[in-house]
Amino acid sequence: MGRKRGIATDTLGLLLAVIVVAASVTENAAGIQLLSQAKGAHPRITRAWADEGFKNQVIEHGADLGINVEVVPRKAGVKGFHVVKRLWVVERTFGWLMMHRRLARDYEKHPDPPRP
């Protein structure tokens, strides 16, 4: 059992939308949910950048919402971590969040609240 966390940030790295879904949820389903949440909270969003994990479904859903979603490719032939244009802002925000140890570990044994 695991979790996927997704965030949408502005160009400064400030949070616009956050989702936490089961690890079994596809990138496309999470991306669609994240775009919908971001557009609902911030209706003036017109452009978004996404990594290669998000495919045509997210781009089409973004177009339906009036958001131009551009997939930013990784550099070909480079292994391991490297800075990807536009997406480093999101990675930096995750780094800021992970500085707080409570967010870095899953201490709960089960995501449901304890039963009496």
LUMFI-209609 format. One record per residue: residue number from 0; x, y, z of N, C-alpha, C in turn. Coordinates in steps of 0.001 Angstrom, whole numbers, plus 500000, padded with zeros to 6 digits. Layout:
+------+--------+--------+--------+--------+--------+--------+--------+--------+--------+
! resi !   n.xx !   n.yy !   n.zz !  ca.xx !  ca.yy !  ca.zz !   c.xx !   c.yy !   c.zz !
+------+--------+--------+--------+--------+--------+--------+--------+--------+--------+
!  NUM !      X !      Y !      Z !      X !      Y !      Z !      X !      Y !      Z !
...
+------+--------+--------+--------+--------+--------+--------+--------+--------+--------+
% end
This chain:
+------+--------+--------+--------+--------+--------+--------+--------+--------+--------+
! resi !   n.xx !   n.yy !   n.zz !  ca.xx !  ca.yy !  ca.zz !   c.xx !   c.yy !   c.zz !
+------+--------+--------+--------+--------+--------+--------+--------+--------+--------+
!    0 ! 500854 ! 498831 ! 500000 ! 500000 ! 500000 ! 500000 ! 500902 ! 501235 ! 500000 !
!    1 ! 500627 ! 502171 ! 499113 ! 501431 ! 503374 ! 499040 ! 500588 ! 504553 ! 498589 !
!    2 ! 501236 ! 505684 ! 498543 ! 500554 ! 506913 ! 498159 ! 501357 ! 507639 ! 497096 !
!    3 ! 500644 ! 508346 ! 496231 ! 501248 ! 509264 ! 495279 ! 500812 ! 510656 ! 495678 !
!    4 ! 501752 ! 511546 ! 495665 ! 501430 ! 512935 ! 495965 ! 501649 ! 513751 ! 494703 !
!    5 ! 500707 ! 514621 ! 494418 ! 500829 ! 515490 ! 493258 ! 500572 ! 516921 ! 493662 !
!    6 ! 501348 ! 517841 ! 493099 ! 501145 ! 519257 ! 493403 ! 501158 ! 520061 ! 492114 !
!    7 ! 500447 ! 521164 ! 492162 ! 500515 ! 522175 ! 491112 ! 501028 ! 523439 ! 491783 !
!    8 ! 502030 ! 524060 ! 491177 ! 502607 ! 525274 ! 491751 ! 502565 ! 526395 ! 490722 !
!    9 ! 502746 ! 527615 ! 491222 ! 502933 ! 528726 ! 490290 ! 504415 ! 528765 ! 489913 !
!   10 ! 504819 ! 529771 ! 489164 ! 506209 ! 529820 ! 488689 ! 507210 ! 530081 ! 489807 !
!   11 ! 506746 ! 530520 ! 490970 ! 507631 ! 530719 ! 492117 ! 507761 ! 529468 ! 492972 !
!   12 ! 506885 ! 528484 ! 492755 ! 506908 ! 527271 ! 493561 ! 505886 ! 527277 ! 494676 !
!   13 ! 504997 ! 528264 ! 494695 ! 503955 ! 528319 ! 495722 ! 502816 ! 527386 ! 495333 !
!   14 ! 502281 ! 526661 ! 496318 ! 501266 ! 525649 ! 496047 ! 499960 ! 526251 ! 495543 !
!   15 ! 499427 ! 525649 ! 494494 ! 498105 ! 526006 ! 493970 ! 497102 ! 524892 ! 494224 !
!   16 ! 497544 ! 523639 ! 494123 ! 496671 ! 522486 ! 494344 ! 497510 ! 521310 ! 494813 !
!   17 ! 496894 ! 520454 ! 495628 ! 497565 ! 519276 ! 496172 ! 496606 ! 518099 ! 496108 !
!   18 ! 497104 ! 516936 ! 495688 ! 496313 ! 515711 ! 495762 ! 497180 ! 514605 ! 496335 !
!   19 ! 496534 ! 513689 ! 497034 ! 497176 ! 512472 ! 497523 ! 496258 ! 511335 ! 497112 !
!   20 ! 496792 ! 510413 ! 496333 ! 495999 ! 509290 ! 495834 ! 496753 ! 507994 ! 496102 !
!   21 ! 496067 ! 506882 ! 495934 ! 496697 ! 505574 ! 496091 ! 497776 ! 505404 ! 495029 !
!   22 ! 498799 ! 504646 ! 495346 ! 499903 ! 504430 ! 494410 ! 499444 ! 503708 ! 493149 !
!   23 ! 498315 ! 503027 ! 493227 ! 497815 ! 502292 ! 492065 ! 497134 ! 503196 ! 491039 !
!   24 ! 496862 ! 504444 ! 491382 ! 496231 ! 505387 ! 490458 ! 497246 ! 505792 ! 489398 !
!   25 ! 496815 ! 505821 ! 488139 ! 497729 ! 506167 ! 487049 ! 498092 ! 507648 ! 487090 !
!   26 ! 499199 ! 507977 ! 486441 ! 499621 ! 509380 ! 486345 ! 498544 ! 510222 ! 485659 !
!   27 ! 497920 ! 509670 ! 484623 ! 496886 ! 510411 ! 483898 ! 495693 ! 510731 ! 484785 !
!   28 ! 495222 ! 509745 ! 485549 ! 494071 ! 509983 ! 486428 ! 494410 ! 511022 ! 487490 !
!   29 ! 495601 ! 510926 ! 488067 ! 496025 ! 511901 ! 489072 ! 496175 ! 513286 ! 488444 !
!   30 ! 496743 ! 513343 ! 487241 ! 496919 ! 514626 ! 486560 ! 495605 ! 515292 ! 486218 !
!   31 ! 494628 ! 514513 ! 485789 ! 493298 ! 515055 ! 485474 ! 492663 ! 515630 ! 486727 !
!   32 ! 492746 ! 514885 ! 487828 ! 492182 ! 515360 ! 489093 ! 492899 ! 516624 ! 489562 !
!   33 ! 494211 ! 516664 ! 489422 ! 494996 ! 517818 ! 489849 ! 494673 ! 519052 ! 489009 !
!   34 ! 494560 ! 518888 ! 487700 ! 494197 ! 520016 ! 486832 ! 492821 ! 520565 ! 487176 !
!   35 ! 491867 ! 519669 ! 487411 ! 490512 ! 520108 ! 487762 ! 490505 ! 520899 ! 489064 !
!   36 ! 491253 ! 520399 ! 490048 ! 491326 ! 521090 ! 491337 ! 491994 ! 522457 ! 491188 !
!   37 ! 493081 ! 522507 ! 490444 ! 493801 ! 523772 ! 490258 ! 492935 ! 524791 ! 489522 !
!   38 ! 492245 ! 524357 ! 488475 ! 491399 ! 525277 ! 487705 ! 490216 ! 525757 ! 488533 !
!   39 ! 489647 ! 524877 ! 489373 ! 488548 ! 525273 ! 490244 ! 488958 ! 526321 ! 491264 !
!   40 ! 490152 ! 526168 ! 491815 ! 490637 ! 527108 ! 492827 ! 491211 ! 528376 ! 492220 !
!   41 ! 491750 ! 528264 ! 491013 ! 492413 ! 529396 ! 490356 ! 491935 ! 529464 ! 488898 !
!   42 ! 490774 ! 530033 ! 488645 ! 490185 ! 529993 ! 487301 ! 490984 ! 530728 ! 486227 !
!   43 ! 491960 ! 531546 ! 486602 ! 492729 ! 532298 ! 485603 ! 493908 ! 531514 ! 485037 !
!   44 ! 494114 ! 530271 ! 485480 ! 495208 ! 529449 ! 484954 ! 494953 ! 529177 ! 483478 !
!   45 ! 495967 ! 529434 ! 482650 ! 495833 ! 529188 ! 481212 ! 496948 ! 528318 ! 480659 !
!   46 ! 497995 ! 528061 ! 481454 ! 499133 ! 527286 ! 480954 ! 499686 ! 526411 ! 482066 !
!   47 ! 500106 ! 525207 ! 481689 ! 500717 ! 524294 ! 482656 ! 501800 ! 523492 ! 481960 !
!   48 ! 502822 ! 523133 ! 482733 ! 503880 ! 522270 ! 482233 ! 503811 ! 520977 ! 483025 !
!   49 ! 504045 ! 519866 ! 482352 ! 503975 ! 518558 ! 482996 ! 505150 ! 517709 ! 482525 !
!   50 ! 505494 ! 516703 ! 483343 ! 506574 ! 515815 ! 482915 ! 506032 ! 514737 ! 481984 !
!   51 ! 506921 ! 513889 ! 481522 ! 506550 ! 512904 ! 480511 ! 505596 ! 511827 ! 481012 !
!   52 ! 505383 ! 511737 ! 482335 ! 504450 ! 510759 ! 482878 ! 503007 ! 511057 ! 482499 !
!   53 ! 502722 ! 512282 ! 482146 ! 501369 ! 512685 ! 481784 ! 501228 ! 512631 ! 480269 !
!   54 ! 500231 ! 511910 ! 479826 ! 500067 ! 511674 ! 478391 ! 498882 ! 512461 ! 477839 !
!   55 ! 498363 ! 512017 ! 476722 ! 497332 ! 512738 ! 475968 ! 496067 ! 513035 ! 476751 !
!   56 ! 495659 ! 512148 ! 477662 ! 494431 ! 512380 ! 478417 ! 494510 ! 513666 ! 479232 !
!   57 ! 495647 ! 513911 ! 479845 ! 495823 ! 515134 ! 480648 ! 495827 ! 516363 ! 479735 !
!   58 ! 496476 ! 516255 ! 478601 ! 496522 ! 517379 ! 477654 ! 495123 ! 517699 ! 477147 !
!   59 ! 494357 ! 516661 ! 476804 ! 492985 ! 516865 ! 476326 ! 492090 ! 517441 ! 477417 !
!   60 ! 492228 ! 516938 ! 478648 ! 491430 ! 517469 ! 479757 ! 491792 ! 518931 ! 480025 !
!   61 ! 493082 ! 519239 ! 479955 ! 493510 ! 520625 ! 480120 ! 492902 ! 521517 ! 479053 !
!   62 ! 492857 ! 521049 ! 477806 ! 492252 ! 521828 ! 476723 ! 490765 ! 522064 ! 476994 !
!   63 ! 490076 ! 521046 ! 477526 ! 488662 ! 521215 ! 477879 ! 488474 ! 522272 ! 478962 !
!   64 ! 489465 ! 522392 ! 479861 ! 489397 ! 523383 ! 480937 ! 489919 ! 524755 ! 480512 !
!   65 ! 490502 ! 524837 ! 479327 ! 491089 ! 526088 ! 478865 ! 492531 ! 526265 ! 479307 !
!   66 ! 493196 ! 525152 ! 479612 ! 494600 ! 525173 ! 480040 ! 495452 ! 524531 ! 478952 !
!   67 ! 496465 ! 525238 ! 478496 ! 497407 ! 524703 ! 477523 ! 498467 ! 523916 ! 478290 !
!   68 ! 498391 ! 522581 ! 478229 ! 499332 ! 521718 ! 478944 ! 500447 ! 521325 ! 477988 !
!   69 ! 501677 ! 521643 ! 478385 ! 502843 ! 521309 ! 477578 ! 503672 ! 520269 ! 478320 !
!   70 ! 503960 ! 519148 ! 477666 ! 504791 ! 518109 ! 478263 ! 506253 ! 518472 ! 478017 !
!   71 ! 507026 ! 518560 ! 479092 ! 508433 ! 518931 ! 479015 ! 509263 ! 517649 ! 479026 !
!   72 ! 509986 ! 517364 ! 477944 ! 510756 ! 516112 ! 477879 ! 512054 ! 516195 ! 478681 !
!   73 ! 512492 ! 515016 ! 479144 ! 513798 ! 514914 ! 479787 ! 514875 ! 514955 ! 478712 !
!   74 ! 516100 ! 515268 ! 479108 ! 517214 ! 515268 ! 478158 ! 517551 ! 513831 ! 477783 !
!   75 ! 517619 ! 513572 ! 476490 ! 517928 ! 512229 ! 476010 ! 519369 ! 511855 ! 476349 !
!   76 ! 519568 ! 510635 ! 476801 ! 520913 ! 510146 ! 477068 ! 521472 ! 510505 ! 478433 !
!   77 ! 520745 ! 511269 ! 479245 ! 521232 ! 511636 ! 480575 ! 520586 ! 510707 ! 481588 !
!   78 ! 521409 ! 509992 ! 482369 ! 520884 ! 509083 ! 483387 ! 520883 ! 509768 ! 484735 !
!   79 ! 519958 ! 509349 ! 485588 ! 519884 ! 509895 ! 486931 ! 519199 ! 511257 ! 486951 !
!   80 ! 519364 ! 511959 ! 488070 ! 518710 ! 513249 ! 488232 ! 519403 ! 514319 ! 487404 !
!   81 ! 518615 ! 515146 ! 486762 ! 519122 ! 516361 ! 486135 ! 517992 ! 517378 ! 486097 !
!   82 ! 518351 ! 518621 ! 486029 ! 517366 ! 519698 ! 486050 ! 516614 ! 519708 ! 484729 !
!   83 ! 515279 ! 519663 ! 484831 ! 514424 ! 519697 ! 483652 ! 513751 ! 521065 ! 483609 !
!   84 ! 513864 ! 521711 ! 482468 ! 513318 ! 523057 ! 482283 ! 511876 ! 523118 ! 482795 !
!   85 ! 511565 ! 524120 ! 483563 ! 510244 ! 524411 ! 484124 ! 509827 ! 523482 ! 485260 !
!   86 ! 510247 ! 522225 ! 485252 ! 509784 ! 521278 ! 486258 ! 510609 ! 521326 ! 487535 !
!   87 ! 511768 ! 521960 ! 487511 ! 512595 ! 522041 ! 488700 ! 511884 ! 522817 ! 489807 !
!   88 ! 510954 ! 523691 ! 489450 ! 510216 ! 524475 ! 490450 ! 509392 ! 523540 ! 491331 !
!   89 ! 508741 ! 522565 ! 490724 ! 507942 ! 521601 ! 491484 ! 508851 ! 520738 ! 492351 !
!   90 ! 509972 ! 520293 ! 491813 ! 510907 ! 519483 ! 492597 ! 511445 ! 520272 ! 493791 !
!   91 ! 511694 ! 521554 ! 493608 ! 512165 ! 522384 ! 494715 ! 511091 ! 522498 ! 495786 !
!   92 ! 509828 ! 522641 ! 495379 ! 508733 ! 522726 ! 496347 ! 508617 ! 521428 ! 497136 !
!   93 ! 508732 ! 520272 ! 496458 ! 508743 ! 519005 ! 497180 ! 509913 ! 518967 ! 498164 !
!   94 ! 511056 ! 519491 ! 497791 ! 512202 ! 519559 ! 498695 ! 511909 ! 520399 ! 499922 !
!   95 ! 511256 ! 521535 ! 499733 ! 510868 ! 522383 ! 500869 ! 509939 ! 521617 ! 501802 !
!   96 ! 508975 ! 520911 ! 501219 ! 508024 ! 520164 ! 502035 ! 508691 ! 519027 ! 502784 !
!   97 ! 509640 ! 518348 ! 502149 ! 510293 ! 517198 ! 502762 ! 511295 ! 517601 ! 503842 !
!   98 ! 511631 ! 518879 ! 503939 ! 512519 ! 519325 ! 505018 ! 511855 ! 519102 ! 506374 !
!   99 ! 510538 ! 519030 ! 506402 ! 509798 ! 518782 ! 507638 ! 509615 ! 517272 ! 507754 !
!  100 ! 510256 ! 516666 ! 508722 ! 510318 ! 515204 ! 508815 ! 508950 ! 514540 ! 508829 !
!  101 ! 507946 ! 515179 ! 509342 ! 506613 ! 514564 ! 509405 ! 506107 ! 514237 ! 508008 !
!  102 ! 506478 ! 515033 ! 507017 ! 506036 ! 514790 ! 505653 ! 506929 ! 513787 ! 504925 !
!  103 ! 508095 ! 513502 ! 505473 ! 509045 ! 512632 ! 504793 ! 508790 ! 511153 ! 505054 !
!  104 ! 507994 ! 510832 ! 506050 ! 507749 ! 509438 ! 506413 ! 506248 ! 509196 ! 506524 !
!  105 ! 505859 ! 507972 ! 506227 ! 504482 ! 507553 ! 506456 ! 504443 ! 506808 ! 507787 !
!  106 ! 504044 ! 507481 ! 508842 ! 504018 ! 506879 ! 510158 ! 502762 ! 506047 ! 510377 !
!  107 ! 501718 ! 506321 ! 509620 ! 500479 ! 505591 ! 509803 ! 500610 ! 504180 ! 509243 !
!  108 ! 499949 ! 503261 ! 509868 ! 499943 ! 501893 ! 509378 ! 498831 ! 501701 ! 508352 !
!  109 ! 497763 ! 502494 ! 508451 ! 496630 ! 502379 ! 507544 ! 496043 ! 503779 ! 507364 !
!  110 ! 495658 ! 504169 ! 506142 ! 495176 ! 505534 ! 505942 ! 493800 ! 505820 ! 506548 !
!  111 ! 493039 ! 504774 ! 506907 ! 491745 ! 505011 ! 507538 ! 491944 ! 505421 ! 508993 !
!  112 ! 491016 ! 506234 ! 509545 ! 491149 ! 506604 ! 510970 ! 490965 ! 505367 ! 511849 !
!  113 ! 491541 ! 505384 ! 513048 ! 491410 ! 504218 ! 513931 ! 489961 ! 504006 ! 514346 !
!  114 ! 489594 ! 502756 ! 514489 ! 488225 ! 502423 ! 514903 ! 488167 ! 502284 ! 516409 !
!  115 ! 487078 ! 502760 ! 516999 ! 486970 ! 502665 ! 518479 ! 486775 ! 501248 ! 518959 !
+------+--------+--------+--------+--------+--------+--------+--------+--------+--------+
% end
